[in-house]
């Protein structure tokens, strides 16, 4: 009961925080050039693509995305995009990158939860078969 109440309060705080960040994100978006907006949208599309490989470097704090031949590195204040032929190194407002990083982390967390659910389902199936095996063994 307490845990449920705690989760509700935490959810409402996060909702307020996200809505405030979205307002700030929209203000920053109006100041960016078209090239900066394009690379931001490319990063968002890459992050949301289920075929993309997402990686975080804990020491450097860089975020990496790989999708086919496209490689993207999101650093503090800049985005590096390499498509095999060309390389784009674009400096962007750190607050704008913060929004992209938040999307990255949310997507990565969703993938982690999905994988964890699959792991737990496999464990339950295995426990069920162990239980039936032990039950039939004890009945004999």
C-alpha positions, 0 to 999 in steps of 0.5 A, a space after each residue: 500500500 505504501 509502495 503504491 502511494 510512493 509510486 503515485 507521488 513519484 509519477 506525479 512529480 515526474 509528470 510535472 518535471 517532464 512538462 516543465 522540461 518540454 516547455 524549456 525544450 520548445 523555447 530552445 528549439 526556436 533558437 536553433 538553426 535548421 541544420 541543428 534541428 535536422 540532426 536533432 530529429 535524425 537522432 530522435 528517429 534513430 533512438 526510436 528505431 527498434 533496429 538501432 543499437 544504443 550504448 552509453 559510455 559511463 566514463 566519458 558520458 557519451 551516448 552512441 547509436 548505431 543503425 546500419 551504416 549510420 553512427 551517431 555520438 551524442 556528447 555534451 554540446 555536440 552531435 557527431 553523425 557518420 554515414 560512411 561517406 560523410 561526417 557531420 560534427 554539429 555543436 548544439 545548445 546543451 539544453 537541447 542535447 539534454 532533451 535528446 539524452 532524456 529520450 535516449 535514456 527513456 528508450 533504453 530503459 524501456 528496452 531494458 524493462 522488455 528484456 527483463 520481462 522476457 527473462 522473468 517469463 522464462 524463469 517462471 516457465 522453468 520453475 513451473 516445469 521444475 515444480 511439475 517434475 518434482 510433483 510427479 516424482 513425489 507422487 510415484 
